[in-house]
Amino acid sequence: MIFPKWKAVFALVVCLLATVLAVPNFLPQGVMKDFSRMSLGLDLRGGSYILLKADLTTYLNEQTQELLDEVRSVLRKEKIGYKGLSSSGQIVNLSLRDVSEAEKAEEALRTMSSAGDLLFAFSDNGDVKIEFREEALKYMKGNVLDQSVEIVRRRVDETGTREPIIQKQGEERILVQVPGLQDPEHLKNLLGRTAKMTFHLMDDDNPFPTGPVVAPAGTELLKGDESEDPAGQRFYLIKKKVMLSGDALVDSRATFDGGMPVVSFRFNTVGGKKFAEVTKNNTKKPFAIVLDGKVISAPVIDEPILGGAGIIRGHFTTQQVQDLSLLLRAGALPAPLEVLEERTVGPSLGQDSIDAGIKASILGLILVGIFMVAYYGLFGMFANIALVVNIILLIACLSFFQATLTMPGIAGIVLTMGMAVDANVLIYERMKEEMDLGRTPFAAVDRGFSQAFMTIVDANITTLIAAFLLFAYGSGPVKGFAVTLSLGIICSMFSAILLTRLMVIYWINKKRPSKLPI
């Protein structure tokens, strides 16, 4: 029944500090702007939730195709005869024409740049199977997802959106939450485009066929982009060899040339030199600029371009050149992204959720407070004071960690109210039992706190375990509920045990009652 002064001072300092941290959340944005505040989730603030899936199979197939091309180049360089060179999934198959060249072929293939990531299998009949190691596949998948997250972040940031949440979810998904977004369809289009740009020379004999034709060896028939060819009737016969890729771009801007919206671009030093060499050796020839498998422009090279910069012209609108320049600046996605799920919440609906959450919290607080006072009298009032402090502590913690408050998070706060007074109920009921056994008020209070303590701890630990599992395996809104529930439980241990005990002991030492008012 002795409460050390340092504990009392500690409790009061914690309460004061929590109040200072919690107050800014109830003031206008310009007031106390240097203090941390809670962030509002999409369901409260409004905005868009987009769940993307990276097409890792397409990426791995592209890597396998590059491996196939490298195998062909190495064997031709060493003049080793082969047949049946093909790919199946992430495996490259071929057959040696002369089985006796198997050792020579293996030595040549092991000089490839990616040989350390490959498994080679040579059979007695000359069949060769080459595939990626499991560790290499795992690394490539993780690397692709990391790159995709970074490029998605760049694209979202380029739109001027503030405080987006972009994170990996699982092994092939990306979660994008953009608060306050007014045009989710536009963002979805930006995120869904791979933006893989390549520069190609065109077929010397028939660069612009009037209709679908059979592409000669080493060439490919492509259609024009919608901006270049709205009717979809224009065809381009390009050479498959990539003369230059968009990876060499260091900048792109939306601008005007001759009153028409265009995209200006600039290569890095290496890309600029290569671009100058290509344009110098192919003057007066058409040059195709391909974006995501479609030709967006096919100008004729009038003269060598030596400055490492150029302009993409076409039948573009102002919005289209802005989007294209944004995509080129942000970089190409290593793998296509598919929109799996999309949710959009308007700001008015978000405000309605806030209003409903506030009403529910206030109503819950009032009803719990009335019950505690009606059932436990003065001690119920002590519990109510501790409950208010508990809520202030919870808001302070959320502000300090800059947590995002969602509608399920508000539900966690309301649930915390009931759980906070639940500890007081256990303590007070134990006090009643001790009084019925004939103990003095001092002994009843002492045993009430000490005997109920382990029961409260056990109950809270089991709830914390459940909250941890919700956080570990749940999605965004579920995690928000788990966070507020966990913090609420921890705060209730302080308010319901330490703070309530401080008030009860101070009162009983001062009044020295013959009977407890419960």
N, C-alpha and C positions, 0 to 999 in steps of 0.2 A: 504493500500500500504506500510505499515511498516512491515518489516520482522525481528522479534527479533533475536539477535545474537545467543541466546541459541538454537533456532530452526535450524539456519544454522549449528551450530556446531553439533547438534544432527544428522542432515541429513548427514553431511560429515562423522561422526563417524560410522553411520550405513552402509554407502557405503563402507568404508574402512574395517570394520569387515566382511561384506558380501564377499568382494573380497578375503580376507584371507581364509574364509571358502570354497569358490568356487574353488580357484586355484588348490588344491590337486587333484581334479577330472581330471585335464588335464595333470597331471604329471605322470611319471612311478610309479609303486606300491611302490618301495623302498624309494621314495622321500616324505618327510613330512608324514611319515607313522603313526605318532601319531595323525594326524588329521582325523576326520570322513570323509567318502566318501559315495557317493551314491552306493547302491548295484544294480547290473544289474539283471533283471528278466530272466526267462527261455528263453523268446523269443529273448533276446539280448545276453545272455551268453551261451545258449545251455543247455540242460538237459532234465529231464523228469517231467511230470505232471501226477499224478495218483490220481484219485478220487475213494475212497473206500466206501463201504456200509457195516455196521455192521449188521449181521443177528441176530437181537434182538429176533425174534420169536424162533429161535433155543435155544438161551440162556434161555428164559423164560420157554420153554418146559422142559429144563434140570432142572431148579429150581423147576418146578411143579413135575417132577419125583422124585427129592430129597424129596420134601414135601410128596409125596405119600409113599415113603419108610419110612419116619419118622412116618407118620400116622399108617402104618402097625406095626411098631415096638412098638409104644405106646399102641395100642389096644391089641396086643399080650401080652405085659408085664402086662397089667391090666386084661388079660383074658376076654376080651369083644368080643363076637362073632359078626362077620360081614360077608358080602358077597358083591359081585359086586364092589370091590375096583378098580377104574379105573380113568383115567384122560382124560379130554377133553379140549383142549386149555390150559388155565391157571386155570382150575377148577378141583378139586378132588371130585369124587362122591363115595358114599358107602351106604350100607343099613345095619342097625343093625338087627341081628337075633331076639333079644328080645327088643321090644320097651321100656320096663320098665327100660332098662339100658341107656336110653338117657342121663339122668342127669349125671350118672357116666362117660359116654363116653365124655360128654362135659367138665367135670372137668379134665379128663385125657388129652384131646386134647389141652386144654388151658395151659397145662404145657410145650408144645413144645417150642423150642428155638425161633421160628419165630411167635409165637401166636399173638404178638402185631401187626404184619403186615397182619393178616388174618381176614376174615369175615366168621363166622360160621352160617349155616342155618340148623335147625333141624325141620323136618316135623312130623306131627302126626303119620304117618305110618312107621317111623323109617329111612326115607331117610335123608342123611346128605350131605350137599354141603359145600365145603371149597374153598375159593378163596382169592387171594391177594387183599388187599385194593388198591384203585386207587393211593393213595399217595405212597404206597410201590412200585407199578409198575413203577411210574414215577421216583422214586429215583433209582431203579435198572437199568432202561434204561440209565439215566444220568451217573450213576456210571460205567456201562459197557463201555460207550463211552469214559469216562475219562481214564479208565484203558487201553482201546485199544489204545488211543492216546499215552499214556506213553510207552506202549510196542512197538508200531510202532516206536516211537522216539528212543528207545534203539536199536532196530534192525537196523535202518538206521545209527545210530551213530557207531554201531559195524562194519559197512562196511567201516568206515573211511571217509565217505562223510562229507564235510564241508558246513556249513551254510544251512542246509535243512530247509524248511518251512513246519511244520506239525501242523495242526489246525483243530478244529471241524468245520463242516459246516452243520448247521441244527441240527436235533435231532438224526440222525443215520448215518451221513456221515463224512468221514475224508479226508482232502485234504493234499496230500503229493507233495511237489515241491522240486526236488533235482537238483541243478545246476551242470553242468559239468558231469553228469552221463554218463558213456560209455556203460553200460550193463543194460538197463532197464528191460529186461526179467528176469535176475537173481534177481534183487530187487523185482520184481513182485512176483516171486515164494517164496521169503522169507516172504513177507508181507501176502501172501495168505494162508500160512500154520498156522493152529491154534497152533501147537506145544504142544498139551496136552499129557503129558507123564504119564503113570500109570504102576505099577508093579503088576503082577498077578501070583498066583500059577496056575498050569495046571491040567487038569482032570487026576485023578489017573489011570483010566483004559485005556484011549485012547487019550493021549495028542497030538499025531501027526497023525490024520486020513489021509488016502491016498486019500480021496475025500470028497465031501460034505456029511455031516451026520446030523441027527437030534440031536441038542444039548440037553443033559439031563437038568433037572431043575437045575438052579443055575450056568449053564455054558453058554458059548457063543462061536460060531464058527467064527474065524477070518482068514483072508488071510495074507500072508506075505507081507512086504513092498517091493517095486520094487528093492531096493538095496539088500535085502535079497533073494528075489525070483523074478528075472526078467521075468520068464515065467508065473508067476501068478498061479502056479499049487500046491503050498504048503499051507496046512491048519493047523490051530492050534486050539485046543479045550481048552479054558482057563476058569477059574472060574471067575464069574462076580465080586466077592468081590475084591475091590481094597486094596491090602496089603500096598501100599505106592504110593504116587502121586509125580509128579514132582515139586509140590509146596515146597517140603522139600529140593530141590537142592539149594546149595549156589554157586556152581561153576561147570563149565564144560570146558574141553580143548581138542583141537585136538592134538593128539600125535601119536606115533608109538609104537607097541608092536610086537616083533618078525619080524620086517620089514614090518608089515601091519598097515595101518592107522586105528586108533581106537579113540573112544571118552572116555576120563576119566571124572568121575564125583565125586562130594563130597556132602554129605548130611549135614544139620545142626545137632545140638546136638540131638534134639528129633528124627529127621529122621534117624540119624546114629544108635541110640539105637534100633529103631523099625526094621531097616534093619538087624541089627545084630541078633535080636530075630527071625525074619522070616527065615533068612538063617540058624540059629542054629537049629530051629525046623523042617526044611525041607531039610536036607542034602541028597544029591544023588537024589533030585527031580528036574524036569525041572522048569524053572522060566521064564515067558514071560515078555518082555519089550515092551509095546504097545505105539505107537506114532500115534495120530490122527486116531485111529481105526484100525491100521495095526501093526502086530508084526514085529519089526525091529531086534530083537534078542531073542533067547530062549535057553540060556545056562543051563547046569545042575549045580546045586550047589554042588561043590566038597567038600567044607568045610565052616564053618561059616565065614562070612566076618564081622570082629569086628571093623574095622577102620573107618567105615562110608563112605568109598570110594569104587569105582568099575570101571570097564571098560566095554564099550559096543563094542562088536566085531561083525563083519558082512562083507559082500562083498562090502565094502565101497571104494569109490575113495577118494583121498585127499580133493577134493572140497566138497564132501558130508559130511565128518567128520567135516570140517570147518563150513559148513552151520548148521549141527546138533548141534555142540557145541555152535554156535552163538545163535540159537533159544532157546536152553535150558538156556543159561545165561540170555537172555532177558526176558524169562518167557512165559507162555502160554497165548494166547489171550482168554479172557472170552467168546468171540463169534466169529464165522467165519467171515472173511472179503471177500467181493466180489468186484472185480475191475469193476467199472461202466464206467470209462472213462480213456483213456490214450493218452497222447500227448508227442511226443519226438521231440526236436529241436536240430539239430547238431550244433557244434560250428561255422562251416563255414557259415551256414544260419544265425546264431545269429550275426556274424560279418557283414554280408550283411545287416541285419536289422539296425545295428548301423550306418553303412555307409549311408544307405538310409535316416535314421532319421536325421543325421547331415546335409546331403545335403538339405533336406526339410527345416530344421530350418534356415540354412544359406540363402537359396534362399528366404524364407519367410521374413527374416530380411531385406535382400537387397531390395526386392520389396516394402515392407512397407516403408522403409527408403526413397526410391526414390519418392514414391507417396507423402509422407509428405513434403519433401523438395520442390518438384515441385508445390505443392498446397499451402503450407503455408510459404515457404521461410525460413527466419531465425527462426521463431517460430516452423517450422517443424523440423529444426535441434535440437532445444531444446527438442522436443518430441522424436526424435531419441535417444538423449543422455539418456533421461529418460527410453526409451525402453530397451537400453542395460543394464542400471542399474537394471531394472526390471528382466531381465533374470538372471543377476548375483545374485540378491536377491533370486530368485526362486531356483537356483542351490544350494545356500548357505543353504536355509531352508531344502531342500531335503537331503543335506549332514548332517546337524545338527541332524535331526531326523532319519538319516540312513534309509531313505525310499528306497524302491525298484523301480527302474526305468524300465518300460516296454515300448513296442512299443505304446500302447495306451497312456502311460504317455508322450511320446514324442509328440504325437498328441495334448495332452493337453497343452504342452508348445507352440507349433506352434499356437494353437487357442488363447492362452494368449497374443501372440504378437498383434494380431488384436484387442483383447479386450482392451489391455493397451492403444493403440493409439486412440481407440474409445472415451475414456474419454477426451483426448486432442482435438479431433475433436469437441466434444460437447462444450468444453470451447472456442475454437477458433471461432466456428460459432456464439456463443453467443456474443463474442467480436465484430465480424463483424456487427451483428445486432445493437449493441449499437453504433458503429461508424456511421452506416447509419442513426441512429436517431439524430446525431449531437453531441454526447457526446465527451468529450476530451479523448485522449489515456489513461490517468490515470483512468478516470471514467469507460471507456470501459473495461479495464483490471480488475479493481476491481469488476464490475458487472458480467463480464464473469466468473470469478472464483466463486463468491458467488452464482449467480443464477443457474449455471450449477451443483453446488455441489449436491443438493438434487436429481436431475435427475440421476446423476452418482451413488449415493448411492442406490437409488431404483433399478436401473438396475442390480447392482452388488449383491444386497441382493437376488433378484429373482433367479439369476444364482447360488448363493451359496446354496439356498434351493434345487435346482435341483441337484447340486453336492452332497449335503448331502444325498439325497435320493438314488443317484447312489452308494454312498459309503455304505449306510446302507443295501441295498438290492442287490447290484451287486456282481459278482464273482471277482476273483483276478485281471484280466486285467481291468475290468470296474472300480474297486476300484482305480487302479493306475491312470486311467484317471481322476477320481474324485479328487484325492489328488492333482495332479499337477494343475488341473483347479482351485481348491479352493485356493491353495497357490498363484497361479498366480494372482488371483483376489485381494487377500489381498495385495500382493506386488505392484500391479498396483495402489492401492489407495495411497500408499506412493510415488511411482515414478511419477505417472501422475498428482497428485495434489500437494503434498508437494514439490517434487524436481523441477518439471516444474515451479511451482509458484516462487520458490527461484530464478531460472535462469531468468525468465521473469521480476520479480520485480527488481533484481539487474541490468538488462540491461536497463530497462525503467528509473530507477532513475539516472543511469549514463549518458544515451544518451538524455533523455528528448525529445523524438521525437514529431513532430507535427502530425504525422500519423503512425499508426501501419503497419508493413511490412507483412500484411496477406491479 
